[in-house]
Amino acid sequence: MTATTRPLRSVLYIPGSKPRALEKARGLACDAVIFDLEDAVSPDEKVAARETLAEALATGGYGARMRVVRINGLDTEWGADDARAAAAMKPDAILLPKVGSPADLEALTEIVGDVPLWAMMETPGAMLNAAAIAGHRQLQAMVMGTNDLAKDLQTRFRPDRLPLITGLGLCLLAAKAHGVAIIDGVYNAFKDDDGLRAECDQGRDMGFDGKTLIHPAQLEIANAAFTPSEEEAALARRQIDAYEEAQAAGQGVAVVDGKIVENLHVATARETLAKLAAIAAMSPEPSP
């Protein structure tokens, strides 16, 4: 599976400097782990964190979870060394913070070679350059950094995230246009299940592939929100069956539940079932 087809419902940040957290992540029900060398690591721990993380990834045990290393920005004193160290860890991808243009990704490739890249989208400039960033040849995913974006925009918090919708939408359009995955930003109130569920549902309705998370307690809600439901799976199967029967009868459209089903609906139905199959392939748990 590629980064655009494998499940990315739940993408959990883990500090690269904390051995206990790195160990615990091996047993968590997340689709991907972002091993963080940036915000979650204090300046005096950053050098040691590289060795701690390298040892954990060399030990392995993360199963089918996607392993992504977030480095410090290349404009910091740690960035270039982080990039070299991360490339040696052979992760599934390297995540670059505060990407503002394709040139930032290009600078990273000069250090890490052909390692797949993820981009943090967290500044007004990134929003305006989203299409160009999404088109970089090594980019596999975009990650919304909604906390930093809200800071730069000087927004007020709203449960509906109205002040951020333009930025979210620009990045979503760019990702879909270029076939890269796109992951929604974090929900800070990790004890607020209802708020998390509402934001996950909003992100899923918009078209995001999953959500970044800051606490293991958020995993169950995110996984449920971004997994097609039993009703969605059943409808997809009925749409495919009805359309195939219509085609066999020489008709171009079918009708399911009083609604027209055309080839575009069937394509979406097949994507729904393919997503469920990919989720089942990653986990021993049965899918809906």
N, C-alpha and C positions, 0 to 999 in steps of 0.2 A: 504494500500500500504506500502511496505517496502522501505527502503532507496535506494534499487537497482531498484525498479520498479516505484516509484513515480517520477514525473518530477523534475529535478534539473537544468533546463536550465539557470536560473539566480539566483546566490547566492550572496546576497548583504551584505557587511560589514556595520554594524551600531555601532557607539560608545556606549558602555553600560553606559556611564556617562552623556549622553545628552538627557534629557527628551523630547525636541522638536523632535529630530531625532527618538527616540523610538516611539513617537506618530505618526510621519509621516509614519513610516514603516508599520503601520496598513493598509494604503491605497495604498501601492505601488504594482505594478504588478510583483513581484518577486516570484519565487518558494520557496526560502528559505532565511532566514535571519541569518547571523552570528552576534550575539550580542557580541561585542568585549570588553573584559576586558584587553587585552594585548596591542598591539601596538597603538591602538587608544586612550588609556587612559594614562594620565601623572602619574608619580609616586605619586604625592600628591593627586590624585583623585581616586586612585585604590580602597581603602577601601570603600569610599562613593559610588563608582560605583556599588559595589555589591548590596547595598541596593536600589539604583535607579533602577537597572535592575530587581531585585527581585520584586519590586512593579509593574513595567511595565508588567512582565510576569504573575503575579498574577491577574492583571486587565484583561489581555487577549485581545481579539480583533484582533488577527493575522490570523484568519481564517484557511485556508488550508496550509498556508505557514509553511514550516518546521522551527522549532525554535532551533538553535544551539548556544551554549555558548562557546566562545573561552576563555579559562583561560590563566593565565600566566604559564610559565613552572614550573614544580615541583622543579626545582633547584633554583628558586627565592624565595624571602621572602614572596611573595603573593600567590604562586602556590597552596599550600596545602589548605589554607583557601578559595581560589577561588574555588577549586574542591569541598569542602564541601558545600559551598554556592550554587554553580551551581547545584549540585545534588538535593538540597532542592527545587530549582526552577522547578524541573521536566520538563526539556527541552526534545526535541526529541533526542538530542545528545549533547555530550560535545566534543569540539575540542581541542586537545592538540598540542601546537606548538613544532616545532623542534624535532619531533619524530626521533630517530636514530636507534631504535631496538624495538622488541616486549617487551623487559623488561620495556621500558618507559610506554607503554600502561598497562602493568601488574601492575606497581606501581600505576597508576591512578585507576585501578579497586579496589585496596586495600582500596582506600578512598571512591569511589563513588558507589561501588557495581556493579549491573548489568545494569547500564545506558549505552545505546549504545554510541560508541566512533567514532569520526572522528580523522584523523591524518594529521597534516601539514607536507608535504614532501618538505623540503626546505634546505637540507644540502647534501653534497657529500656522507656522510655516509648513509643517508636515501636512496639515489638512489641505493647504493650497497646492502642495506638490504631490498629493496622494497618488494620482494616476501615474506620474513619472516614477515614483518609488515602487509602485506595484509592478511596473514593467521591467524592473531589474532582472537580469537573466538568472541570478542565483537565489532570488527571493522566493520563499515557500509560504510565508505567513506574515500577516500584519497583526500586531497586538495593540489594542487601544490602551493608552495611558491616561485614563480619564481624570485622575487626581491632578496630574501635572497640567493637563489641558485646562481644567477648571480654574486652576491657580492663575495661569497665564491669561485666561479670558476674564478673570475677576467676576466669575459667576456666583450666584447664590445657589445653595443646594435646593433642588426640587425633586420630589419622587418621580416625576414624569421625565426628568432629564432634558426638559425643553431647551435649556441654554446650550446643551451639547449635541443636539440632534443634527445640526448642520454638519459638524465635524464627523460624527458617527456615520452619517449618510454619505459624505464624500469618500471616506475610507472604504465603506461597504461597496459603493459603486466601483471604485478603483480595483478592489480585490476581485470582485466578480468579473469585471471586464478582462482581467489578466489571469484568471484561474488560480489565484492563490487563496489560501485559507485566511479567515479573519476572525479574531478572538476578541470578545467584548471585554471591557475594563472590569476592575474589581468592585465589589460591594463592601464598603468599609465596616458596616455594622454586622460583624460576623455572628452575633447572637440574635439578630432580627430575621427570623426565618421567613416571615411574611413579606418583608421588604425585599429580601433576596429573591424569593420566588417571583415576585412581581417584576423585578428587573431582569431576571432570567427569561421570563415569558416575553417581555418587551424585546429583548435582544433576539430571541428565537423568532418572534414574529417579524422582525426587521430583516432577518436573513443571516445573522451571525452563526458561525459554526460551533461556538461554545463560549465559555466564560473563564476569565482568569480569576483565581480564588486565593484568599490569604489565609485560610484556616481549613483544616480537614473536616470540620463540622459542616462546611458548605457543600461538600462533595455530593451528597445524596440528592439535594435539591437541584443542583446544576445538571447532574446526570439525568435525572428524570425529565427536566425541562427540555433538554436537547436530544432526548430519545423519542423517536416516533411512537405515539401511543398505540394501543391495541386497535382502537377505532380507526386511526390513520392507516395502519397496516392493512386492516380488513378492507377499507375503502380502496386502497391502492390495488389490492388483488382483484376486487370486483371490477374496478375500472379497466384493468388489463384484460380480464376475461371477457368483459362486455365488448371492448374494442376489437379484440381478436375475433369474436363471433361476428361482429358487424363487418369486419373486413372479409371474412370467409363468405359472407352473404353478398359481397360486392358493394358494401356501404362504407362511406368515409368517416362517419361519426356514429357514436353509440349514445345511449341515454342511461344514466345511473342516478337513482334517487331524484328523478325529474330534472336532471341537469345534463347538458351536452358534454360528451367526452370526446375530445379530439386527440390527435397525436401528441400535442404539447402536454396535455394532461397525463397521457400515458408515460411520457418521458419523466415527468415529475413523480409518478407512481413508481416507476422502476428505480428512480433515485432513492425513494423512501425505503424500498425493500433492500436495496444495495447497502444503504446505511445500517439497517438492522442487521444484515448479514455481517458487515464489518465489525459492528459492536459485539456480536456473538462470537466472532473469531478472536477477539481480544480477550474475552472474559468467559469463564466457565458458567457464568450465570445465564439463564435462558433469557432471550429477548422477547418482547411482546409479540 
